[in-house]
Structures are given as C-alpha cells and as structure tokens.
Amino acid sequence: MLYRLFFSATLFIIFLAKSHAQSAYHAFKNDISSQVNVFLGTSGDHGQLSPAASYPFSLMSIGPQTYPHLHAGYEYSAKEYLGFTHNRMEGVGCKGSGGNLLIKPFMGTRREDDKLMRTQQQAWPGYFQVAFDNGISAEFSVEKNEGRHHYRFNSGDKGFYIDLSHTLDNQFVAEEHRIEGNRLSGWIESKTTCNAGKYRLYYALEISDVASWENADNHKVLVRLPQAIREADVKVAFSSASVEDAIAALTKRTLSEIQTASRAEWNKVLGQVQVKGDADREKLFYSLLYRTVQSPYVISEKDGRYRGHDGSLQKSKETMYNGWAIWDNYRTQLPLLSLAYPDKYQGISSSIANLYRFGKKDYATQSEPSNTVRTEHAIVVLLDSYRKGYKVDFKPIIDSLIGEVDRLDFSSPDKALESSYDVWALSEILGILKMDELSEKYKQKALAYKEYWNKDFKDMSRSDVDRMQARKLYQGTIWQYRWFVPFDVKGLIDLIGGDETYREQLDYFFANDLYNHANEPDIQVPYMYNASSEIWKSQAMVHRYAKDTVVQYYFNDNSRGIDPFVDRIYKNQPKAFIRTMDDDAGAMSAWYVLAATGISPACVGWPIYYLNVPLFESVTLHPQSKNAFHIKVSNFAEENIYIQAVKLNGKSLDRNYLTHEEVMKGGTLEITASADPNKTWAAGKQWISELK
C-alpha cells in the first residue's frame, strides 16, 4: 500500500511538472525558438554539447550533470544525474570545462551518494525540466546572468547538497562563501579549459524555504528544507565583478517570468536570420544557429564595470565579452556574428582588442573574468573587424600586436602556415597605421610561407602525407594543411603549378576523401575552387558537405579504409556530427549556417563573401531592420545546386562574391539555381586573395 501511494504521488508530481512545461511551450509554439532541438550533439563524441537552460551570450547555463558525462557535463542516454551545475563551455576539447556550483536535491536521506535516476526530461531554449524515480522533479530557466530552479518533492525529509568545488575536469582552485538567512554567496575560482589559466565567478544563491544550513567538509554545504513543504525555489545569479553585483542581480521574478523573458530574447536573437524552406531543415538550421550564440559571454555590469584580465575592476562604455575560442572560431562563428549581430559585434571586437592591454596569452591568463579556451589569430579577427567598419583602435595596442607576432612559433609545417597568416595580418594593420617600413618588413616575413610550403607541402609523393599528425602536425595531415594560405591563394596556385594543376589536386583531394570535416584545418577547402577557373565546383562541394551523404575518416585515426563515417555530417539528433567532431564553441555549427545562407567568408581579414546556392528558398538577414538583406532563390530544388545567374538589387552580378558593405546596406540578392553549372558565370571576375 505504501509503495502504491509513493508511486501515485511520483506520477502526479511528474504530471504537474510536465503539464506546466508543456503549457509554457505551447504558448511559444509558433516562435522561431520552438524549432530548436537543444539535444542536438549531446550524445557520444558527436559535438560535445549540452541541453542546459541558457541565454544568448550569458555566463550562466543551468544544466544536468550526468553519469557518465561528456565534455559539457551531460550524456543524452545517461539515466543517472549527479545534480545540476551553472556554467560550461559548449563543444570544446580537453575534458571539458566549467561545471561550477553543483546543486543536488535529495529526499528522505542525508546520503550524498544517493542516486537520482531520470524518468523523463524535456528542454528548449532557456528551459530544462526533468523528473526522477524518487518523486523529485525540477525545472530551470535563465535570463541574462540570473537563473531559477523550481523543485517538487514528496513529503518527508528533503533538501540540497551544494558542492562549491565541483568542476568538469578537476579544475577547482579555491572558494569563499558566506551564509546569511536564506542566502549563500561568495566566489569560486577554477582553471580554464585545458587548465591553462584561472577564472573567478562571483555568485549569490537564495532558497525560498530553509530549515537549516550546515557547512560540510570539502567545500560542501547541506541545506535542510521544512518537511511540510512540497515545492522549493532556488534563485542564482552570477557576476564577473563582485559578490555584491551578483546579489543585486537577484530579482523577485518567478520561474515562469524568467522563462518568458528568456524565450523572448531567444526569438529576437534567432530571428536575426530568417530562413524559409524545408521544415526539417529549418529546425536543423535554427538548432545550429542556437549553438553559435552561446559564447562569448557578456562580463560587464549595467554600468559598464567588469573585471579585467589582471583581476582589477575596469569600466567601459561598451558591453564587454569574454569566453573565447578564437583559434577554432575565427573563420566561421566570429564572421557569422559580425554579419548577423552588428549591435553586439562592436563590443566583441573591442573586447578582443582589450585582451592586448592585459598581456594576452594564447590560451588564458591567471585572472580571467570567465571561463575561456584560446585566443590565437585574434589579430586576424581585429583586422577583419576594422575592414568591416567596426571601430578598432590599433594605436594603443600596436606594440603588443608586434610583440605577439615576434613570438610566433614556426617550428612545424602547420604552425609555419598558421603563423604566417598572423604575420600577414600585422603587416596589413601596420599599413593602415601608415607605418610603411615595418609593414613591408612583416609582409616579407609573411611571404616566407613559400619556403615552408615548398619544403613540406609541395612533394605529395612522400608516404606520410595522409598520416595524422605526421611531422608534428596538430590534428591534421599534410594534405589537409597544405591549402592553408588564405591570405595569398594566388601565390599558392603559383606554387602548386598553376590553375590546371591546382584544380587537379583539389579534385584528387575530394575524390579520395582526404578532406576531413571533423576538425578545422581544412574547412575552407570546399570554397577554394572559387579561386580557380571552375568556380562551380565549390558550389557543389558546399552542398555536398552541408547536406549530402559523404565518406569521412576520423581525424585521430590513421587507419584509412577501416570503419569510415558514411552519412550526413549535420543531423538533428543527439549523435549529430561525425564521431570525434567537437562543435568547438559554435565553429562547426556556424560553418553550416553560413553554407545554408549562401554567403561565406572568402578570407578572414578581407570583407569579402563567396556565394553559393542557399539551402533555402529564401534567407533574410536583419528582417526587422530598414537594412534587411534578402536572398531569394529562383528555380529552387534539391538538385539545383549551381548558380545560373545572380542579381543584386535588380542588376546583374557577374562576380562570385559580395562585400560586407553590400550586405549591411540591405537590399535583395536574387540567385537563379540550376542542376547544371553555368561555366561562364563570374569567369575571370572571381575574387582571389593575393599578397604581392
């Protein structure tokens, strides 16, 4: 009889939680955010993502900590929950990062190791809900840097374990906390991704009904709730500036009110890019766009105060950001943000420039205001921002930029090409500043990439050219890295032996499945036919890797021919990407989003976008703006992957690119698609990067 009563009560609690969540969901069912699948990429080594309740560019994301867990703290197929944490870096390597401030509800026992076994879960942007077999259910929502928990319990003993030392990868450093009334507040210091630096988060946490607090060993706090209550709320707020700011961020709003505000902002942010076409593809598109705006994080308070990379309090008129994965994202995610979110991108650009004021490191300093990953190629991003019309003041940081470039590593073939890109960017910046002599010096140093290329990338008859990490390469092969001269593709074509040989070698590269989309070294190569006399082949390649079944070999496995990946790369499911493919803080999601819109960066550092047929009949950037940019596809069909003709604002466009200025002015781009390539379109009028 007791078992039946407990089971009935459990079902009733689950029903209440599910009914509340579903009513909130249906209130928004016609909104863009309802198309997002937050479980995409949350299982296995297929993206390293989580379904946490989050908010665009927010420090906070409340999500489940499962056993077993992946890099973001969660595994879709896991049943056992260890509790709920409040931050994470999505889709990054090492063993993940974040996972601070773990809260575990309990009922009927004080044992910290009692298991929470999931029976039901659902989530969407800004919201997560779960129920357990012991009768506990929980809901979460986040708006800006404030979050809400709402728990339902059966009668009897109940409460929370709070672990202030919890992280995803044993990254805890120190913490201080204080208990006052129903509030716990303090700071937590942890190591950044890959343990390269340290960050500090200030927090405030309030619980609606507290019977008692107990400080336990090892940075844990036990909270007892009154036996009679059946529901409890937990308010949490973060700040990168101070505990006082975190306390001030707590409001009296309910979870429902927080959820409504969060959902409205998600609709606003996702609605900056509107697509119309196949319904399932729209859902995939918005699920991936959702991933591109998880970071970087807003770290400044309303009055502009933020904590700098030396630990000191600073103040800025602009919104300041942190939480960088620039080495992964500078070719896709950041260019996408510059297109879709110009109101935010000025602050992002200024924040990247600001790194140089505090002794920027390739990974992280020892006083970060939030979790972060790495910042290589920031100089390329700053050049790109400047040429797109964003304000970048190079003068105060030029010595730091020169110092960084003078310390670049050229010791391996891949580093030699990667570093040459940064050297080129510096030479361009010095030219902008009219420092002509220094500009020429670094231009010549950038041109020295040809010596490195001839040494390691010209002779493709050597036995190790398809061997992963041969010659000390980082996560790539000679075949994959040899194309990486984005700032001088004209020079690369000459080194290879001219247009015909260049095309033949690209053909061989793709025909033999040497291209690898599981990592970033060669993600620009599908676009590189744009610099040849066979532009249309890039149009086909972009479609192939965005939506067709392909063959891929795992980037950390040298055994070609054994168990290859044969499927679509981008899928709207928990096992979303290729095995071993991290999303890298939105880098790989952004590749798809750009391909699907039909415009992608030709070379970061130049405000130029190559064109391809979009994956939708229509795409609109900034639809609510007077400068809305519409892309319309005539003769749209799945097999029509080639550009037959293009018009920009009613006038014929016989070139394979747009400028950033043309897009941001607004207007209409009309692309006529065809199943057969138009081999004369843009012939001889394509954009090709060149360093003379």
Order of alpha helices (4+ residues) and beta strands (2+ residues): alpha-beta-beta-beta-beta-beta-beta-beta-beta-beta-beta-beta-beta-beta-beta-beta-alpha-alpha-beta-alpha-beta-beta-beta-beta-alpha-alpha-alpha-alpha-alpha-alpha-alpha-alpha-alpha-alpha-alpha-alpha-beta-beta-alpha-beta-beta-beta-beta-beta-beta-beta-alpha-beta
